[in-house]
């Protein structure tokens, strides 16, 4: 298919997003940007969050990883289900009771200002790295299938896409994103199921036939029973629980949309609905991966990992399927980037700059400051995406989960300490604990062969990181005195 036609489709899709942004951002203010005026519809939030949760990394990397890990990702998915239930009934009641705009304000109330700023700081670092890794993955594919042939350099592609995202999030923020994410999730899921249906037709198989073929080739294995393996099923399930607790329940981007729903009950409905949809969708992505690895040898495709899905579609499937794939890919790109930039702007303005506490600024001055921060994060996104391009890792889902283990661990330790103890901290020492724990984790991982023998660390590194932070906080704490700060939830 002509790259010029594919490029025109990209521009048309963006024009549609701008139309939605214009309709939803009229008369928007800082409350609209930060929490959608607390009036978001829970069903729209739940459906739109599917796209944010999955992102381009899921769309490309989960099917690609089937060639190595088979259906092993389903082990993590079991943990996800437990984790979402825990977020809905443990964390959301706390956030609603305190009427939070930034969830990290809980750390200020419970533990102190340095704890608050440490939590917000680690969120900013984690979301910056994770979101830019996801953005790089999809931009790199768009570059390969469309823009290289048009002679457009990678950095210009990234700059233009970030400019597009800025144009439709600049004013409305969360109020706009709730609607654009719904549109984008619809397109992404349509692309997923359309590709599954077409590949089944090309292979001449029913769903049971294809599952039998995958089983015969070892592509549908779910559970790993080797305790020393990083993919041991108990490790993966527990890791899945803590990934959701941290990357959803303690993540401002995900919670910013969730707490924009008016009532706690509807917010819980949002998360439980999201959980049910994610189970179906993620299993469908694994099934798609199995179909890709069944189909690829028949048409001479040797690509694996992140490259197999685009190689099969763009090289061997009809033009209609290519268009569907492109729209789905773009739809997977935008939710992970637009929500991240908005959440980072919100967290930096509220948690670091204290924009809601600033009595010396007018509302107009606060809006101006928020827009400058928004532009600054877009510039950081550009710089980091170019950095990932230089590194060029073949499987970005592994990179993203590894980054999460190092950067969300301190958040896990801070929230766990606040909610599970009634102790007070020597607050000025908290940054040393939250920085020291990831450094110890890095030393442990680097020397694991010497220290752990045949045992290999996997996603449980996130839990180890959180335990180290919790232990460090306990060491610099004292028993709470009567009448001290807010007790744990």
C-alpha positions, 0 to 999 in steps of 0.5 A: 500500500502507498505510504502516502495513503497511509500517511493521509489516514494518520492525518485524518485520524488526528483531525478526528481527535482534534474535533473531539478535543474541541467539543470537550475542552470549551470553557475548560479550566484547571479543574477540568484539566486535573480531574475533569471537574469530577463529572466523568462518566464511569462507563466511559472512563472504564472503557477508555482506560483499557486503551491506556492500560494496554498501550502500543507495547501491549499491542505489539510486544504481547503477541510478539512475546508468544514465540518465546514465552508462549501464553506465559503472560496469562500468569501475570494476568491472574495477578492483575485480576487480584490486584484490581480488586485490591485497588478498588476496595483498599485504595479507592475508599482512601482516595475518596475519603480524603477527596484527593486531586493528587493521590500523593497528597495522602503521603503528605497527610500521613507521612510528611512533605518529603515523603509526599515529594518523594512519592510524586518524584518517583511517579514522575520518573517512572511515568516519564520513562515508561510512557516514552518507552511505549511511545518509542515502540509505536513511533518506530513502527510507524517510521518503518512502515510509512515515514522512512519511505517518505524521507522523513527523519525519526526525530521529526516524526516524534516531534510532529506526533508530540505536537499533535498530542499537545494540540488536543490535550493542551486545554481540556486535559482529563476532560478531553482524554476521557472521550479521546481514550474511548474513541481510541480504545474502540479503534484498537480493539476493532483492529485486534479482533479484525486481525484475529478473524482474518488470520483464522481465515487465512489459516483455514482454521476454527478457534479450537483447531488453531488452539490445538495447533498452538499446543502441538508447537508449544505456543499455548503453554501457560504455567512455568513450574521451574522455581528458579526461572524468572517465569515461575508461575507463583512469581508471575502471579504475585508480580501481577498483583503488585504491578497493578497495585503500583502501576494503577493504584499508586499511579497518578495517571490511572487514578487521575481518571478513576477519581474524576468519577463523581462517587466511590461506588461508580469508581469501583464499578469502573475498575471492576469493569476494566478488569473484566474487559482486560482479561478478554482483551489480553487473552485475545492478544495472546491468541493473536500472537499464537496465530502470527507464529502459526502463519509466519512460516507459511509466508516466509516471515522470519521476524520475531518479537516486536517485529513479527506483527507488523511484518506479517500485516504490512508484508502479506495481508490485504490493504484493508487489513493494513489500514485497520492495523495502522489505525489500531496501532495509532489508537494504541499509541495516543492513549499511553502518551496523552494521558501520561503527559497530562498526569505528569503535568498535573503531578508536577504542578500540584505536588512539586510546585504546589499550584493549589496552595499558591495564594500569590497566583491568580487563576490566570497565572496558574493556568499559564504555569500549567501550560508551560509545564505541559510544554516542558514535559512534551520536550522531555518526551522528545528527548527520551524517545530519541534516547530509546531510539539510540538504545533500540532494544528488541523487546520493549515490554521487558524494558517497561516492566524492568523500569517499573520494578525500579521506579514503582518500588519506592511508591509501594514501600511508601504507601504500604508503610503509611497504610500498614503502620501507625508510626511517624517518620523522620521525614527529612531522611525519606529521600535517602531511603527511597533512592537507596533501595533501587540502588541496592536492587540494582546491585542485587540484580547485577550480582544475582549469579554470585548471591543467589546461585541458579535462582534468577530474579524476575518481576519480583524485583518490584516487591523486593524494592518495596520491602527494602523501602518499607524496612528503611522507613521503619528504621527511621520511624518512631511509634506514633504519639497520641494526637499525631498525624492522620492514622493509617487507612 
